[in-house]
Amino acid sequence: MTTQPVLFGAVEAGGTKFVVAIADSRGEILARERFPTTDPPATLAAVIAFLRQRGGTSGAFGAIGIACFGPVELDRNAARYGFIGRTPKVGWSGTDIAGVLAREFSCPIGFDTDTNAAALAEHRWGAARGVDNLVYLTIGTGIGGGILVDGAPIHGLMHPEMGHVYPRRHPLDLSFPGVCPFHGDCMEGLASGPAILARTGASLQELDAAHSQWQIEADYLGQLCALLVMTVSPQRIVVGGGVMSQKRLLPLVHERMRHWLGGYIDRSEVVSQLDRYVVAPGLGDNAGVLGALALAMDAAK
């Protein structure tokens, strides 16, 4: 009698898109699909349909990992564990995403923020291998971050919300009100993809290299990285997301980060090796879904 191989489901639940994948016990992705994030019933129905079609019936999965946009409830003792909290994403506040998949597939669920999951993936397979204390930032539709300490994600009261700290306003950006519906001109409200679009009418990639938006964006992100050095003291910062796909941006962020540190941190990683300290993801666009896979594999242990 042959034994059916163990499969893992991986769900990267983003505010703009969902990526769903199935992998084997070696971590090799066997199938994947990407579709836009619409309303919760339709989006979760698409996730379930893909997992059923490619993975089979209830019990086929060793575990399913969910790397979810936030805020989310991560306390396993809370009544709303696995729910999305009060999010700017219209219609998604209060969605029980982990419970839906647990009931559908009767298997363990690994659940965490998309940024914590991406940090796990970069730590195991990407740009932060061998680094146990790190921050993963994503700069895209929103701004978020995950922190690993001794290789494990920080949760605490809820989870880090690095996109909602307040930066100093850039001198060329004093009148822009910001786009965050909760805070206006927090980091996400000033430096996310929608903020760039609202300010300029274009995405960063569509703007000429001489446009002031490049300097404004780099300054805000440089502030964020400097803040993380001062408060979290990570051994590496990995910066991904759609906005960071513009490769000329990262060196500008390095420059402004060094400015905001003001010469206070006397470490070679910052003084002379910043290009190896604040880095692009090693896994590229796969960090999120591979992070969900890492959550699934951990949940099955």
Stockholm file with secondary structure:
# STOCKHOLM 1.0

chainA/1-301         MTTQPVLFGAVEAGGTKFVVAIADSRGEILARERFPTTDPPATLAAVIAFLRQRGGTSGAFGAIGIACFGPVELDRNAARYGFIGRTPKVGWSGTDIAGVLAREFSCPIGFDTDTNAAALAEHRWGAARGVDNLVYLTIGTGIGGGILVDGAPIHGLMHPEMGHVYPRRHPLDLSFPGVCPFHGDCMEGLASGPAILARTGASLQELDAAHSQWQIEADYLGQLCALLVMTVSPQRIVVGGGVMSQKRLLPLVHERMRHWLGGYIDRSEVVSQLDRYVVAPGLGDNAGVLGALALAMDAAK
#=GR chainA/1-301 SS CCCCCCEEEEEEECSSEEEEEEEETTCCEEEEEEEECCCHHHHHHHHHHHHHHHHCSTTCEEEEEEEECSSBCCCTTSTTTTBBCSCSSTTCTTCBHHHHHHHHHCSCEEEEEHHHHHHHHHHHHSTTTTCSSEEEEEESSSEEEEEEETTEECCTTSCCCGGGSCCCCCGGGSSCCCSBTTTBSSHHHHHSHHHHHHHHSSCGGGSCTTSHHHHHHHHHHHHHHHHHHHHTCCSEEEEESGGGGSTTHHHHHHHHHHHHHTTCCCCHHHHTCHHHHEECCSSGGGHHHHHHHHHHHHHTC
#=GC SS_cons         CCCCCCEEEEEEECSSEEEEEEEETTCCEEEEEEEECCCHHHHHHHHHHHHHHHHCSTTCEEEEEEEECSSBCCCTTSTTTTBBCSCSSTTCTTCBHHHHHHHHHCSCEEEEEHHHHHHHHHHHHSTTTTCSSEEEEEESSSEEEEEEETTEECCTTSCCCGGGSCCCCCGGGSSCCCSBTTTBSSHHHHHSHHHHHHHHSSCGGGSCTTSHHHHHHHHHHHHHHHHHHHHTCCSEEEEESGGGGSTTHHHHHHHHHHHHHTTCCCCHHHHTCHHHHEECCSSGGGHHHHHHHHHHHHHTC
//
